[in-house]
Amino acid sequence: MKQTWIAVMVVVVAGCSSPAKKSSNEPAGGGASGAGSGSATSQVTKAARGAACEPSESDPQGSCGDGMFCMPMFPGGYCMSFCGGAGTACGDGVCAESPRAGEVCLAGCASDADCRGDEGYVCDPTWKACTMPEMLGPKIAACDEPARKRGIFDAAEEVSTAAGPGLYHHEIAAGLLPNGAIVGLYIAGGAMGAPNSLGMVRVAADGTLIEGDREFKTARENHFDPWVAVDKKGVVHAVWLGFDGGHAPEKNMEIGYARSADGGKTWTEPRPIQAVADCPAGTDGCMDKPMIAIGPDPKKKGKQIIYVSYYSEPAEGMRLVTSRDGGDTFSETSVAVLPGAYGDLEVDSKGVVHAVAVVSSPAHAFGSPDGTIQYTRSTDGGATFSEPVTVSASAEDIPFYFVNPTLGIDAKGKRVDIAYATGGPDLKWNIALVSSKDGKKWSRMLVDAGSACNHSVPNLAEDASGKVHLTWAESRGGGAIAHTTCTTSKCAAPDLVSSQPFARYSFARHAAVWTGEYATLLVDAKHKRIHALWSQVVDEDGKAVARIFHAAGKLSK
């Protein structure tokens, strides 16, 4: 997920890490002020945290104290800094979480009277920090419902560490090789405004970690949203969002693509594959969220088609390009898919392409009846898609962040299953599972009905018996990954996937505790194994940071 309205905020980061500069009000060279020949020099008091300020392009700190920057998009300016695992200490303020700006150190308060109310500032009731309305995110309390029991998953293993690229790791996308091994890519996040690279995970069929801290490099400065698929020959295909510049609007954007024929050891030279019209040369901030899926060509027996979707701002929707030669070339024009950006893309055994996405906006970050989950399909190899169908219920609260619509198709290609997080600003979200045999009529149930814990970021996979496997993150016990199996009429009691509680269960984004908008669940029908890969927050020497984990289990015969 690319960066949003944090553009101005991250521009100033470089200045914050530089030596403090003199205020424009301070005489050059520290010379005498006032009339006469007195020896006293001017003493300019630097503004405190939360105070008004005015920066410039050459001096982001402006009149703010050392270690802070002036946030110009706030009325009158606002002296603040970044905090948490990707920032600095926040001893004189409150380190608060934002869904769009990471962890920010703001001025503390007890009531609105402590803030600059005449300029629109309020005392956030959750964080007790002076801010503009709706800037900060929720603080999710631990859910004290009974602990889950372990089920089919063996103990989880941390597969990325502080030795890997970046400061924190999230949004792992992985594919399954014919021999049962796994290859995955994840975002290696940096400090706000600093470059994000990609990291790589490779796991052997028996669950042994081959590598987890290797950097995947491209010519672009920043990388988001990796997505991975494996073709029938075992070739790994990967896409991601690449761009230059440390803030929005992003420059030189591309949907990057590379493939590996040796299980992720080596890769082809990364290259852009988007249709030119979806991001014309010189257009900033033009694309988002690529996804890749591979399946049989419905018109040519024995052949496969590679499908890559992504969101295009100029086209105002999800677009699709295809390759029919193993990724050597992609179509020069794209096809409209859905109006949303964030979701899932799959191809069934008959070559039908299925797509799902949330249609909403950051204004409805944590749930609103204005959001919907929409589904479409293509039966002609991606040449056209059916009219989108809304699969969420009427007036249902749909979050924008952490909703992750995810889909699967049963082994016979007769049933489509879609899961997504459902709920409103009270954060008592559950996971909805909807199913259909014709794409028009949908059954519906809640996966963990009766629970008041927060459930988010579901991931879905189908096994050979027709059962739906689901994993999700939840606030139970301070934070965990849970799993269940479902038929179209009921779900089994959920069991535990993760082996240790999260150090923090957070909805902060662009921060060291950001666990991402999606994870991976893979069913290995050949070897009767199931694999889950996800990001969870751990404590590293007192700092909360997100790392990648893997757990595997045996499927029943």
Residue, then its C-alpha position, 0 to 999 in steps of 0.5 A: m500500500k503506497q503512502t497517502w496524505i503523509a506527503v508533507m510529513v515525511v518530507v521533513v524527516a531528512g531535516c530532523s536527522s540533520p544538525a539543528k539549524k538556526s532560527s530565521n529570527e536568530p541574528a547570523g553569527g550570534g551577533a549582538s542585538g538591540a541598540g548600543s554596544g552591549s555584549a549580550t547576545s540574542q537568545v531565541t527560545k525554541a518552540a516546545r512540542g505542540a507549539a506553532c511553527e513555520p518551516s521552510e524547505s531548507d529548514p524543516q525544524g524551523s523554530c521547533g526544539d532539537g529533534m523535532f520538525c515543524m508539520p506545516m499541513f497542520p494549522g499554524g504548524y505543529c512541532m512534533s517528531f517520530c517515535g517508536g521503533a522507527g523514531t526517537a525517544c518521546g520523553d517530553g510528549v506522548c508517542a501516539e499511533s496513526p493509521r497514516a503517519g506511523e508513531v508520532c510524538l505529540a504534546g500531551c494533554a488532559s483536555d481540549a483546553d490544553c491544546r490550541g483550540d482556536e486553531g482546531y486542535v483537540c485533546d485526543p480522548t484515547w491517546k491524551a495528545c493534542t492533535m487535529p481531529e481523526m489523525l490518530g488511530p485507535k488503541i486496541a485493548a487486549c481481549d481476555e477471552p479464553a486462550r486458544k488451544r493448539g491445533i494442526f499447526d506446529a510451533a511457529e518460527e521467527v524467520s526474519t530478524a534485525a539482521g535483515p534489510g530495513l527496520y521492520h518486516h511485514e506483508i509477506a507474500a509467498g508461493l509453493l514450489p512443486n517440491g513443497a518448499i516456499v519462496g516469499l517476499y516481504i516489505a523491509g520498512g525503514a524510518m518514515g521517509a527512508p527507503n523501503s526495500l524487499g526481503m526474501v524468505r525461503v523455507a524447505a518442504d520440511g519447514t527448515l528455514i533456508e534464509g529469511d534476511r536476504e535483501f531483494k534489490t531493484a533499481r527503485e528506491n522504495h518498494f511496497d506490496p510484493w505478491v508471488a505466484v508459482d507456475k506449473k513448472g515451478v517457476v516463481h513469479a513476483v510483482w511489487l510496487g516500486f517508486d522513487g522518493g521518500h514521500a507522496p506523490e511517488k515518482n517513477m512508479e512501476i509495477g516491478y516484475a521478476r521471476s526465478a527458475d531455481g527456487g528463489k536463488t537467482w532472479t531475472e532482472p526486474r522490469p516494469i510491466q504496467a500498461v503505459a496508459d495506466c501511469p503515463a511518463g511523468t505522472d506521480g502517484c499513479m499506481d498501487k497494490p499489484m497482485i499476480a495469479i497464474g492458471p490454465d488458459p481456458k482457450k489453449k489446453g496445456k498452456q498457462i496465463i500469468y495475470v497481474s492486476y494493479y490499481s491505476e489512478p488515471a484509470e480510477g480502478m483495478r486494471l489487469v495485464t496478461s502474459r502468455d509466454g511465461g512472463d517474457t512479455f505482457s500485454e501493452t493495454s490493460v483491462a478494467v477489473l474492479p473499482g477497488a484496489y486492495g483485495d485478492l486475485e485467483v485462477d481456478s482449475k478451469g481457467v476462470v479468473h476471480a477478483v475481489a476488492v474492498v471499495s472504500s477510502p481512508a476516510h472510513a479507515f476502521g469501518s463504515p456502511d459506506g464501504t463494500i466488498q465487490y467480486t468479479r470474474s473473467t471466463d475468457g482469459g482476462a479479456t473481459f470481466s463480469e459486472p461487479v457484484t457486492v458480496s458484503a451485506s447491505a449497511e454492513d460496516i466494512p473497514f478500509y484498513f486491515v480488511n483484506p478481502t481474500l478468496g479461494i476456489d474449491a478443487k472442482g472449481k464449483r464454489v467461490d469463497i470470500a473472507y474479509a474483516t467486518g465491523g465498525p469503529d468499536l473494533k469488535w470486528n469478526i471475519a465474514l465468510v461468504s460462498s457462492k456456486d454461481g457468483k450471484k447468490w451468496s451464503r454468509m456466516l461469521v467465522d468466530a461468532g460470539s467473540a468480542c475480540n478484534h479480528s483482522v487480516p484474514n487469509l483463505a486457502e482451500d484443501a482437496s476435500g473442499k474445506v476452507h482454511l482461514t487464518w487471521a490476526e486477533s487481539r485475544g491474549g494481547g495478539a495472536i494468529a488463529h486458524t479454523t476450517c469451515t464448510t459452507s454451513k459452519c466453522a470449527a472451533p478456532d485453534l492457535v497458529s502463533s506460539q507467542p503473544f504479540a508484543r503489541y497488537s496495533f493498527a498503526r501503519h508506516a511504523a515499526v509495529w505495522t504488521g501489514e494489510y495481508a499475510t499468506l496461507l498455503v495448502d500443499a495438497k501433494h504433501k498434505r501440509i499447510h503453511a502460514l506466514w505472517s508478521q507479528v510484533v516482537d520485543e527487541d531490547g525494549k523496542a516493538v518491531a514487526r518480524i516475519f513468522h512461519a508455522a506449518g501443520k499436517l492436513s488430515k487425509 
